[in-house]
Amino acid sequence: MSILHPLAPQSPWLQLTTTDQDWAHADPRLLGSLLTHCALIRGFEETVLDLAAQGLVHGPAHSSIGQEGGAAGSIVGLTAADGVNGSHRGHHQFLSKALAYVHPEGMDPTAEIDATVQEVLQKTLAEILGLAQGYCNGRGGSMHLRWTQAGALGTNAIVGGGVPMAAGQAWANRQAGTDAVMVTYFGDGAVNIGSVLETMNLAAAWKLPLCFFIENNRYAVSTGVEESTSETRLSSRGGAFNIPSWKVDGMDPLAVHLAMQQALAHMRSGQGPTLIEADVYRFFHQNGPFAGSAFGYRTKEEEAAWRARDPLLLLADRMTARGLLTAQEIQALHDRVRAAMAQAVHALTIVEGADAGGGQSAQGSVTVNAQSPQAGKRQIRAALWPSPDFRDVGILGDLSEMLGARYAEEPGETQAQSGTSIATTSRKFIDVVADVMQRRMAQDESVIVMGEDVHRLKGGTNGATRGLSQLYPGRCLGTPISENAFIGLAAGMAVDGRYKPVVEFMYPDFMWVAADQVFNQIGKVRHMFGGDSDVPLVLRTKVAMGTGYGSQHSMDPAGIFATSPGWRIVAPSTPFDYVGLMNTALRCKDPVLVIEHVDLYNATAIGPVDDYDYCLPVGRACLRRTGSELTVITYLSMVQHAEHALDETGISADLIDLRWLDRASLDWDTVGQSLRKTNNVLIVEQGARGTSYGAWLADEIQRRFFDWLDQPVQRVTGGEAAPSISKVLERAAAARTEEVVAGLRLVMQHKGAA
């Protein structure tokens, strides 16, 4: 008969409950700070709900009333160097971290509310109302709160979306040799999200100083935790990844604080991540000023039972029992909080017909509001709205970081350049890929390379990272197969600002696995947090069309990224270009997608002899050849196919190698100059028609240069279907020289030429 051996997690899983002795010996200053934080959060949130009821909060108002104890208990003991991030329900964590930053010595519940606290309250409220004086200039609103200096590193509207980024900031803290930690807050809904579980695995494997803080408020909108998971003790997740875990009553701020102190000791000693589950309860519905019982998914009796455990009542009772405060002093604290919130509201709003100030926006237009001004109705002060001109500011940076860059001129470029000459010879493309990364890592200790197998196989699956793991073992990181987690981790490193991650996606199709982090997080983070968050990240990937890897490993990602604001895109077609464009990408403070092609890896072309430090300018295409009949626009490996097709047909054409593909960086000067000369254009790309880059480009060309065109923009693309495994079907799905020849002849036919 089989023998069964009981197994248990390797890491401890503990439930922490406070005792009367804990409360009796708790530092009065700690209790006073906990009470003051909770009271300020409560008063703030009550004000937000009141304004929401008046229609002044545009969008959701995810109240944290009832959950103050989890935030204050976990944050009061953090330092200014420690960071936090969170979810859409994050006002309480943001406020607590901000208050701890402006008052690191703690807060006295009997003291007046000073100017620094008043500023925190007003700027946070302004952000939630969408006003220019908010921490994110009104762009973030309720769900996207960030104050970097305070260590409040961003709340997130995507459930679980901020967790991978927190891991990156934790990695940066450890790599920099500090004992600072990150705390990432999420709820019972996010605990079942793949990116959260992927990040738990990665953080444990790499021993990152990251606390996964689960606020179990029992409901994801209206779906109860018992409906979502069989194991409702959510802290059990930690054991699967060998992460020490604590379960505490989140309505008891002292219990949360004591659990966090134990977790901090573990993390600061370099032992890796921790997990805390705090059982809390949101007194209101998912969004807005009504109780959950009003929507029928929970009972009034349940709500009353949890309200009886209000963390503010617990703190008040314990402090009065010890003689630390009187009931009158506690009431005075709440009165001061209400007065402070009234002052903040008065600074941001007016009552039409009764209050002075405002009435015109900063642009001199009439009041901007969802409702028409009515006498006696509270309105936003119109002068405080952001200017409409601010709409697109900060999608990408201003490229001031490129000042002082040394630019080079590639031999054979037909247009005049201002770059220096570089000694060149015939080089294999993949060798140059590896050489320039070695040079950058040698010259810049902030450059970090990561991806699947990049540290093995003599440079990953294609040799692009050859030698890096041996030369820089702590900076060439082989990752688990979890693209969502490790690209998000890289994003956190980039936003932290101390490191420049270079991430490899083995195939571009994997961007769909990591789409939340790639597009919702990395592509939007600078803009949604106010426009000044640098994101110096490089994502490398290769188009593998023609290798027999089939539909899920062969796509060209240019068309998808070009329609997703926030990314710059480069597509080098020669070894010389690769060096200059990679150096520019690494210098740039925006996220840059670098697309490579397997057809180029083993091909040889002009490349540098021994200079790996030059750049190529952002937004400059290369005119590979000149002609009079038409303009051919292409990129990556199709540059060579276009050259062969022009040689075969003998057609005289301008051949433009775009190099930069994103909307902000495209070289419209070179394109426009050529189109005004030839009046005919052919866009050439290899990939599938459905995800085509050329579709967007053709539309933009016709809008900009319609009067100069003698015929519609013509295009060469692959087929509608993605490539198949069959060699014949794969060839039929992709464009190569023959398809370019056919495209050239079509353009000439439409011109009436033979």
Backbone hydrogen bonds, N-H to C=O, Kabsch-Sander energy under -0.5 kcal/mol:
donor,donor_aa,acceptor,acceptor_aa,energy
4,L,2,S,-0.5
5,H,3,I,-0.5
14,L,245,S,-2.8
16,L,14,L,-0.5
16,L,247,K,-2.2
17,T,15,Q,-0.5
23,W,19,T,-1.8
24,A,20,D,-2.3
25,H,21,Q,-2.0
26,A,22,D,-0.8
30,L,27,D,-0.5
31,L,27,D,-2.2
32,G,28,P,-2.7
33,S,29,R,-2.2
34,L,30,L,-2.6
35,L,31,L,-2.6
36,T,32,G,-2.4
37,H,33,S,-2.9
38,C,34,L,-2.4
39,A,35,L,-2.7
40,L,36,T,-2.5
41,I,37,H,-2.5
42,R,38,C,-2.6
43,G,39,A,-2.6
44,F,40,L,-2.3
45,E,41,I,-2.8
46,E,42,R,-2.4
47,T,43,G,-1.6
48,V,44,F,-2.2
49,L,45,E,-2.4
50,D,46,E,-1.9
51,L,47,T,-2.6
52,A,48,V,-2.5
53,A,49,L,-2.2
54,Q,50,D,-1.1
55,G,52,A,-1.6
56,L,51,L,-2.7
58,H,56,L,-0.8
59,G,57,V,-0.8
63,S,61,A,-1.3
67,Q,64,S,-2.4
70,G,67,Q,-0.7
71,A,67,Q,-1.2
72,A,68,E,-2.7
73,G,69,G,-2.3
74,S,70,G,-1.3
75,I,71,A,-1.6
76,V,72,A,-2.4
78,L,75,I,-2.4
82,D,79,T,-0.7
83,G,181,V,-2.4
84,V,151,G,-2.7
85,N,183,V,-2.0
86,G,154,G,-1.7
90,G,88,H,-1.1
94,F,90,G,-2.4
95,L,91,H,-2.8
96,S,92,H,-2.3
97,K,93,Q,-2.4
98,A,94,F,-2.4
99,L,95,L,-2.9
100,A,96,S,-2.3
101,Y,97,K,-1.5
102,V,98,A,-2.2
103,H,99,L,-1.8
106,G,103,H,-1.8
111,A,108,D,-1.7
114,D,112,E,-0.7
118,Q,114,D,-2.4
119,E,115,A,-2.3
120,V,116,T,-1.8
121,L,117,V,-2.5
122,Q,118,Q,-2.5
123,K,119,E,-2.9
124,T,120,V,-2.2
125,L,121,L,-2.2
126,A,122,Q,-2.7
127,E,123,K,-2.0
128,I,124,T,-2.1
129,L,125,L,-1.9
130,G,127,E,-1.2
131,L,126,A,-3.0
132,A,384,L,-2.7
134,G,131,L,-1.8
135,Y,123,K,-0.6
137,N,134,G,-2.0
139,R,136,C,-1.8
143,M,140,G,-0.7
144,H,140,G,-0.7
147,W,152,A,-2.8
150,A,147,W,-0.9
151,G,148,T,-1.9
152,A,147,W,-1.8
153,L,84,V,-2.8
153,L,151,G,-1.1
155,T,145,L,-1.0
156,N,86,G,-0.7
159,V,157,A,-0.6
161,G,158,I,-2.7
163,V,160,G,-1.2
166,A,162,G,-1.8
167,A,163,V,-1.5
168,G,164,P,-1.5
169,Q,165,M,-1.9
170,A,166,A,-2.2
171,W,167,A,-2.5
172,A,168,G,-2.1
173,N,169,Q,-2.0
174,R,170,A,-2.2
175,Q,171,W,-3.0
176,A,172,A,-2.1
177,G,174,R,-1.7
178,T,173,N,-1.9
182,M,209,P,-2.1
183,V,83,G,-2.1
184,T,211,C,-2.7
185,Y,85,N,-2.6
185,Y,183,V,-0.5
186,F,213,F,-2.1
188,D,215,E,-0.8
191,V,187,G,-1.2
192,N,189,G,-1.0
193,I,190,A,-2.3
196,V,193,I,-0.5
197,L,193,I,-1.8
198,E,194,G,-3.0
199,T,195,S,-1.8
200,M,196,V,-2.1
201,N,197,L,-2.0
202,L,198,E,-2.3
203,A,199,T,-3.1
204,A,200,M,-2.1
205,A,201,N,-2.4
206,W,202,L,-2.2
207,K,203,A,-0.5
207,K,204,A,-0.6
208,L,203,A,-2.3
210,L,208,L,-2.2
211,C,182,M,-2.9
212,F,210,L,-0.6
212,F,274,T,-2.8
213,F,184,T,-2.7
213,F,211,C,-0.9
214,I,212,F,-0.7
214,I,276,I,-3.2
215,E,186,F,-3.1
215,E,213,F,-0.7
216,N,214,I,-1.1
216,N,278,A,-2.0
217,N,215,E,-1.4
220,A,223,T,-2.3
221,V,219,Y,-0.8
222,S,220,A,-1.1
223,T,220,A,-1.9
224,G,222,S,-0.6
225,V,218,R,-1.7
227,E,224,G,-1.2
228,S,224,G,-0.8
228,S,225,V,-0.6
229,T,225,V,-1.5
232,T,230,S,-0.9
234,L,232,T,-1.5
236,S,233,R,-2.3
237,R,234,L,-1.8
238,G,235,S,-1.2
239,G,236,S,-0.8
240,A,236,S,-0.7
240,A,237,R,-0.8
241,F,237,R,-0.6
241,F,238,G,-1.5
242,N,239,G,-1.1
243,I,238,G,-2.5
245,S,12,P,-2.5
246,W,275,L,-2.3
247,K,14,L,-2.5
248,V,277,E,-2.9
249,D,16,L,-0.6
250,G,248,V,-0.9
250,G,279,D,-1.1
251,M,279,D,-0.6
252,D,249,D,-1.8
256,V,252,D,-1.9
257,H,253,P,-2.4
258,L,254,L,-2.7
259,A,255,A,-2.3
260,M,256,V,-2.7
261,Q,257,H,-2.3
262,Q,258,L,-1.7
263,A,259,A,-2.3
264,L,260,M,-3.1
265,A,261,Q,-1.9
266,H,262,Q,-1.7
267,M,263,A,-2.5
268,R,264,L,-3.3
269,S,265,A,-1.0
270,G,267,M,-1.8
271,Q,266,H,-1.8
274,T,210,L,-2.0
275,L,244,P,-1.8
276,I,212,F,-2.5
277,E,246,W,-3.0
278,A,214,I,-3.0
278,A,276,I,-0.6
279,D,248,V,-2.4
279,D,277,E,-0.6
280,V,216,N,-1.8
280,V,278,A,-0.8
283,F,65,I,-2.5
283,F,281,Y,-0.6
285,H,290,F,-3.3
288,G,61,A,-2.2
294,A,291,A,-1.2
295,F,292,G,-1.8
296,G,293,S,-1.2
297,Y,292,G,-0.9
303,E,299,T,-1.9
304,A,300,K,-2.5
305,A,301,E,-2.1
306,W,302,E,-1.9
307,R,303,E,-2.5
308,A,304,A,-1.6
309,R,306,W,-1.6
310,D,307,R,-1.6
314,L,310,D,-2.1
315,L,311,P,-2.4
316,A,312,L,-2.3
317,D,313,L,-2.7
318,R,314,L,-2.5
319,M,315,L,-2.4
320,T,316,A,-2.4
321,A,317,D,-2.2
322,R,318,R,-1.3
323,G,320,T,-1.0
324,L,319,M,-2.6
325,L,319,M,-0.9
330,I,326,T,-2.0
331,Q,327,A,-2.2
332,A,328,Q,-2.3
333,L,329,E,-1.9
334,H,330,I,-1.9
335,D,331,Q,-2.2
336,R,332,A,-2.4
337,V,333,L,-2.2
338,R,334,H,-2.4
339,A,335,D,-2.2
340,A,336,R,-2.5
341,M,337,V,-2.5
342,A,338,R,-2.2
343,Q,339,A,-2.1
344,A,340,A,-2.0
345,V,341,M,-2.7
346,H,342,A,-2.5
347,A,343,Q,-1.9
348,L,344,A,-1.1
348,L,345,V,-0.6
349,T,345,V,-2.0
350,I,379,Q,-2.8
352,E,350,I,-0.7
352,E,377,K,-2.0
354,A,351,V,-2.6
355,D,351,V,-2.4
361,S,365,S,-1.9
362,A,382,A,-0.5
364,G,361,S,-2.1
369,N,367,T,-0.7
376,G,352,E,-3.6
377,K,374,Q,-2.3
379,Q,350,I,-3.5
381,R,348,L,-2.6
382,A,380,I,-0.6
384,L,381,R,-2.2
385,W,382,A,-1.4
390,F,387,S,-2.3
391,R,388,P,-1.8
393,V,390,F,-0.6
395,I,392,D,-1.4
402,M,399,L,-2.1
403,L,400,S,-1.6
405,A,402,M,-2.1
407,Y,405,A,-0.7
408,A,615,C,-1.8
409,E,420,T,-2.4
413,E,410,E,-1.9
414,T,623,L,-1.6
420,T,407,Y,-2.4
422,I,409,E,-0.5
425,T,607,G,-2.4
427,R,605,A,-3.4
429,F,600,L,-0.5
429,F,603,A,-2.3
430,I,601,Y,-2.7
432,V,428,K,-1.5
433,V,429,F,-1.9
434,A,430,I,-1.9
435,D,431,D,-2.4
436,V,432,V,-2.6
437,M,433,V,-1.3
438,Q,434,A,-2.0
439,R,435,D,-2.2
440,R,436,V,-2.4
441,M,437,M,-2.4
442,A,438,Q,-1.9
443,Q,439,R,-2.0
444,D,440,R,-2.2
447,V,444,D,-1.6
448,I,500,K,-2.2
449,V,475,R,-3.0
450,M,502,V,-2.3
451,G,477,L,-1.9
452,E,504,E,-0.6
454,V,451,G,-1.0
456,R,453,D,-1.4
459,G,456,R,-1.2
460,G,453,D,-0.5
460,G,456,R,-3.0
462,N,459,G,-0.6
463,G,459,G,-1.0
464,A,459,G,-0.6
465,T,459,G,-1.5
466,R,463,G,-1.2
468,L,465,T,-1.7
469,S,465,T,-0.5
471,L,467,G,-2.0
472,Y,468,L,-3.1
475,R,472,Y,-2.0
476,C,472,Y,-0.8
477,L,449,V,-3.2
477,L,475,R,-0.5
478,G,476,C,-0.6
479,T,451,G,-1.6
482,S,480,P,-2.0
485,A,482,S,-0.6
486,F,482,S,-2.5
487,I,483,E,-2.4
488,G,484,N,-1.2
489,L,485,A,-2.5
490,A,486,F,-1.9
491,A,487,I,-1.8
492,G,488,G,-2.1
493,M,489,L,-2.1
494,A,490,A,-2.5
495,V,491,A,-2.8
496,D,492,G,-1.9
497,G,493,M,-1.2
497,G,494,A,-0.6
499,Y,493,M,-0.8
500,K,446,S,-3.3
502,V,448,I,-3.6
503,V,501,P,-0.5
503,V,538,V,-3.1
504,E,450,M,-2.3
505,F,503,V,-0.6
505,F,540,R,-2.8
506,M,504,E,-0.6
510,F,507,Y,-1.6
511,M,508,P,-2.3
512,W,509,D,-1.6
513,V,510,F,-0.5
514,A,510,F,-1.4
515,A,512,W,-1.0
518,V,514,A,-2.6
519,F,515,A,-2.7
520,N,515,A,-0.9
520,N,516,D,-0.8
521,Q,516,D,-1.7
522,I,517,Q,-3.2
523,G,518,V,-1.0
525,V,521,Q,-2.1
528,M,524,K,-3.0
529,F,525,V,-1.4
530,G,527,H,-1.7
531,G,526,R,-2.8
534,D,532,D,-0.8
535,V,589,K,-2.9
537,L,535,V,-1.9
538,V,501,P,-2.4
539,L,592,V,-2.7
540,R,503,V,-3.6
540,R,538,V,-0.6
541,T,594,V,-1.9
542,K,505,F,-0.5
543,V,596,E,-2.8
544,A,542,K,-0.6
547,T,544,A,-1.8
553,H,550,G,-1.5
561,F,557,P,-2.3
562,A,558,A,-2.4
563,T,559,G,-0.7
563,T,560,I,-0.7
564,S,561,F,-1.6
567,W,564,S,-0.8
568,R,591,P,-2.5
570,V,593,L,-2.9
571,A,659,R,-2.5
576,F,606,I,-2.0
578,Y,574,T,-2.2
579,V,575,P,-1.8
580,G,576,F,-1.7
581,L,577,D,-3.2
582,M,578,Y,-2.6
583,N,579,V,-2.3
584,T,580,G,-1.7
585,A,581,L,-2.6
586,L,582,M,-2.3
587,R,583,N,-1.4
588,C,584,T,-1.9
592,V,537,L,-2.7
593,L,568,R,-3.2
594,V,539,L,-3.0
594,V,592,V,-0.6
595,I,570,V,-2.7
595,I,593,L,-0.6
596,E,541,T,-2.6
598,V,543,V,-2.4
600,L,597,H,-1.4
601,Y,597,H,-1.0
602,N,598,V,-0.7
603,A,600,L,-1.1
605,A,427,R,-2.2
607,G,425,T,-2.6
609,V,423,A,-2.2
612,Y,610,D,-0.6
615,C,406,R,-2.9
616,L,580,G,-1.4
620,R,617,P,-1.1
621,A,619,G,-0.5
622,C,657,D,-2.8
624,R,622,C,-1.1
624,R,655,L,-2.3
625,R,655,L,-0.9
629,E,652,S,-2.3
630,L,652,S,-0.8
631,T,680,N,-2.6
632,V,630,L,-0.5
632,V,654,D,-3.3
633,I,631,T,-0.5
633,I,682,L,-2.6
634,T,656,I,-2.5
636,L,571,A,-0.9
638,M,635,Y,-1.3
639,V,636,L,-1.6
640,Q,637,S,-0.7
641,H,637,S,-1.3
642,A,638,M,-2.4
643,E,639,V,-2.1
644,H,640,Q,-2.4
645,A,641,H,-2.3
646,L,642,A,-2.5
647,D,643,E,-2.3
648,E,644,H,-2.4
649,T,645,A,-2.2
650,G,646,L,-2.2
651,I,646,L,-0.5
653,A,651,I,-0.7
654,D,630,L,-2.2
655,L,625,R,-2.5
656,I,632,V,-3.3
656,I,654,D,-0.6
657,D,622,C,-3.2
657,D,655,L,-0.6
658,L,634,T,-2.6
658,L,656,I,-0.8
660,W,658,L,-3.2
661,L,569,I,-2.4
662,D,569,I,-0.7
665,S,662,D,-0.6
666,L,662,D,-1.3
668,W,666,L,-1.7
671,V,667,D,-1.9
672,G,668,W,-2.9
673,Q,669,D,-2.4
674,S,670,T,-1.9
675,L,671,V,-2.5
676,R,672,G,-2.3
677,K,673,Q,-0.6
677,K,674,S,-0.8
678,T,674,S,-2.6
679,N,675,L,-2.3
682,L,631,T,-2.8
683,I,714,Q,-2.8
684,V,633,I,-2.9
685,E,716,V,-2.3
689,R,719,G,-2.3
692,S,689,R,-1.3
696,W,692,S,-0.5
696,W,693,Y,-0.5
697,L,693,Y,-1.8
698,A,694,G,-3.1
699,D,695,A,-1.7
700,E,696,W,-2.2
701,I,697,L,-2.6
702,Q,698,A,-2.4
703,R,699,D,-1.7
704,R,700,E,-2.1
705,F,701,I,-3.2
706,F,702,Q,-0.7
708,W,705,F,-1.6
709,L,705,F,-0.7
709,L,706,F,-1.2
710,D,679,N,-3.0
714,Q,681,V,-2.1
716,V,683,I,-3.1
718,G,687,G,-3.4
719,G,733,A,-2.2
730,E,726,S,-2.9
731,R,727,K,-1.9
732,A,728,V,-1.9
733,A,729,L,-1.3
734,A,730,E,-0.8
734,A,731,R,-0.7
735,A,686,Q,-1.5
740,V,736,R,-1.7
741,V,737,T,-2.5
742,A,738,E,-2.1
743,G,739,E,-2.0
744,L,740,V,-2.8
745,R,741,V,-2.3
746,L,742,A,-1.9
747,V,743,G,-2.0
748,M,744,L,-2.2
749,Q,745,R,-2.4
750,H,746,L,-2.3
751,K,747,V,-1.3
752,G,748,M,-0.5
752,G,749,Q,-1.2
753,A,748,M,-2.8
